[in-house]
Amino acid sequence: MLAHSEYMPLQYIKKQKWSGSFQGMRFLLHKVTEKVEQEGTSEATEQTWLEAVVWKEPFAYETTPPETMTRNRFEFSEEGREKAIAWLEEEYDSRKAEWKAAMKWNWEGK
């Protein structure tokens, strides 16, 4: 997969989404913030996650049906970033045949 140094730092992901692709697998790392209601109260707190998403080529994130994507959330920290990178690499390794098949997209529509 990508060299470890090619993954964007957490400071970058804090401000904007980072996406890329590798041999048929598209991926996205981005910050997700949700309001979480406290049990037994009407108060809510914000929870921030680092979400990693993978899907098959050739389509962009915005044009890919959500049900065809695989997602995982991690703590929004450097440790969470490291776990997200490991997860992306595991997804690539465990589904290589699927990613390779996605690379054979008929770009000319023939």
C-alpha positions as a Markdown table, in Angstrom:
| # | Residue | x | y | z |
|---|---|---|---|---|
| 1 | Met | 0.0 | 0.0 | 0.0 |
| 2 | Leu | 1.1 | 3.6 | 0.5 |
| 3 | Ala | 4.3 | 4.4 | 2.3 |
| 4 | His | 3.6 | 5.5 | 5.8 |
| 5 | Ser | 4.9 | 9.0 | 5.1 |
| 6 | Glu | 2.4 | 9.4 | 2.3 |
| 7 | Tyr | -0.6 | 9.5 | 4.7 |
| 8 | Met | -1.6 | 13.1 | 5.6 |
| 9 | Pro | -1.0 | 14.2 | 9.2 |
| 10 | Leu | -3.9 | 14.6 | 11.7 |
| 11 | Gln | -3.6 | 18.4 | 11.5 |
| 12 | Tyr | -4.5 | 18.2 | 7.8 |
| 13 | Ile | -7.5 | 15.9 | 8.4 |
| 14 | Lys | -8.7 | 18.2 | 11.2 |
| 15 | Lys | -9.3 | 20.8 | 8.6 |
| 16 | Gln | -10.4 | 18.9 | 5.5 |
| 17 | Lys | -11.1 | 15.5 | 4.0 |
| 18 | Trp | -8.2 | 13.5 | 2.6 |
| 19 | Ser | -8.9 | 10.9 | -0.1 |
| 20 | Gly | -6.8 | 8.8 | -2.5 |
| 21 | Ser | -6.7 | 5.5 | -4.2 |
| 22 | Phe | -4.4 | 2.5 | -4.5 |
| 23 | Gln | -4.7 | -0.3 | -7.1 |
| 24 | Gly | -8.5 | -0.3 | -7.3 |
| 25 | Met | -9.3 | 0.7 | -3.7 |
| 26 | Arg | -10.4 | 4.2 | -3.0 |
| 27 | Phe | -10.2 | 5.6 | 0.5 |
| 28 | Leu | -11.1 | 8.6 | 2.6 |
| 29 | Leu | -10.0 | 9.8 | 6.0 |
| 30 | His | -12.1 | 12.6 | 7.5 |
| 31 | Lys | -13.2 | 14.1 | 10.8 |
| 32 | Val | -16.8 | 13.4 | 11.9 |
| 33 | Thr | -18.4 | 15.3 | 14.8 |
| 34 | Glu | -21.7 | 14.1 | 16.3 |
| 35 | Lys | -23.9 | 15.3 | 19.1 |
| 36 | Val | -24.3 | 12.6 | 21.8 |
| 37 | Glu | -27.1 | 13.0 | 24.3 |
| 38 | Gln | -26.2 | 12.2 | 27.9 |
| 39 | Glu | -28.4 | 9.5 | 29.3 |
| 40 | Gly | -31.1 | 10.7 | 31.7 |
| 41 | Thr | -30.5 | 14.4 | 30.7 |
| 42 | Ser | -31.5 | 16.7 | 27.9 |
| 43 | Glu | -27.8 | 17.8 | 27.5 |
| 44 | Ala | -25.7 | 16.8 | 24.5 |
| 45 | Thr | -21.9 | 16.8 | 24.1 |
| 46 | Glu | -19.9 | 16.7 | 20.9 |
| 47 | Gln | -17.9 | 13.5 | 20.0 |
| 48 | Thr | -15.3 | 13.8 | 17.3 |
| 49 | Trp | -14.1 | 10.7 | 15.4 |
| 50 | Leu | -11.6 | 9.9 | 12.7 |
| 51 | Glu | -13.6 | 8.0 | 10.0 |
| 52 | Ala | -11.9 | 5.8 | 7.4 |
| 53 | Val | -13.9 | 4.8 | 4.4 |
| 54 | Val | -13.0 | 2.4 | 1.5 |
| 55 | Trp | -14.9 | 1.6 | -1.8 |
| 56 | Lys | -14.1 | 0.3 | -5.2 |
| 57 | Glu | -12.9 | 2.3 | -8.2 |
| 58 | Pro | -13.8 | 4.0 | -10.5 |
| 59 | Phe | -16.2 | 6.4 | -8.8 |
| 60 | Ala | -15.7 | 9.4 | -6.5 |
| 61 | Tyr | -16.9 | 9.4 | -2.9 |
| 62 | Glu | -19.8 | 11.7 | -3.7 |
| 63 | Thr | -21.1 | 9.5 | -6.5 |
| 64 | Thr | -20.7 | 6.1 | -4.8 |
| 65 | Pro | -23.7 | 4.5 | -3.1 |
| 66 | Pro | -23.1 | 4.6 | 0.7 |
| 67 | Glu | -24.2 | 0.9 | 1.0 |
| 68 | Thr | -21.2 | -0.1 | -1.2 |
| 69 | Met | -18.7 | 1.5 | 1.1 |
| 70 | Thr | -17.0 | 0.1 | 4.2 |
| 71 | Arg | -16.5 | 2.4 | 7.2 |
| 72 | Asn | -14.7 | 2.3 | 10.5 |
| 73 | Arg | -14.3 | 5.0 | 13.2 |
| 74 | Phe | -11.3 | 5.7 | 15.4 |
| 75 | Glu | -10.4 | 8.0 | 18.2 |
| 76 | Phe | -9.5 | 11.4 | 16.8 |
| 77 | Ser | -5.9 | 11.4 | 17.9 |
| 78 | Glu | -2.5 | 10.4 | 16.6 |
| 79 | Glu | -3.1 | 6.9 | 17.9 |
| 80 | Gly | -6.4 | 6.7 | 16.2 |
| 81 | Arg | -4.8 | 7.9 | 12.9 |
| 82 | Glu | -2.2 | 5.0 | 13.2 |
| 83 | Lys | -5.1 | 2.6 | 13.8 |
| 84 | Ala | -7.0 | 4.0 | 10.8 |
| 85 | Ile | -3.9 | 3.5 | 8.6 |
| 86 | Ala | -3.5 | -0.1 | 9.8 |
| 87 | Trp | -7.2 | -0.7 | 9.1 |
| 88 | Leu | -6.9 | 0.7 | 5.5 |
| 89 | Glu | -3.9 | -1.6 | 4.9 |
| 90 | Glu | -5.8 | -4.6 | 6.3 |
| 91 | Glu | -8.8 | -3.8 | 4.1 |
| 92 | Tyr | -6.5 | -3.6 | 1.0 |
| 93 | Asp | -4.7 | -6.9 | 1.9 |
| 94 | Ser | -7.8 | -8.8 | 2.7 |
| 95 | Arg | -9.7 | -7.8 | -0.4 |
| 96 | Lys | -7.0 | -7.6 | -3.0 |
| 97 | Ala | -9.0 | -9.6 | -5.6 |
| 98 | Glu | -11.9 | -7.2 | -5.2 |
| 99 | Trp | -9.7 | -4.2 | -5.7 |
| 100 | Lys | -7.9 | -5.7 | -8.7 |
| 101 | Ala | -11.2 | -6.5 | -10.4 |
| 102 | Ala | -12.3 | -2.9 | -9.9 |
| 103 | Met | -9.2 | -1.8 | -11.8 |
| 104 | Lys | -10.5 | -3.5 | -14.9 |
| 105 | Trp | -13.3 | -1.0 | -15.3 |
| 106 | Asn | -14.2 | -0.5 | -19.0 |
| 107 | Trp | -13.4 | 3.2 | -19.3 |
| 108 | Glu | -14.5 | 3.3 | -23.0 |
| 109 | Gly | -17.9 | 1.7 | -22.4 |
| 110 | Lys | -17.3 | -1.1 | -25.0 |
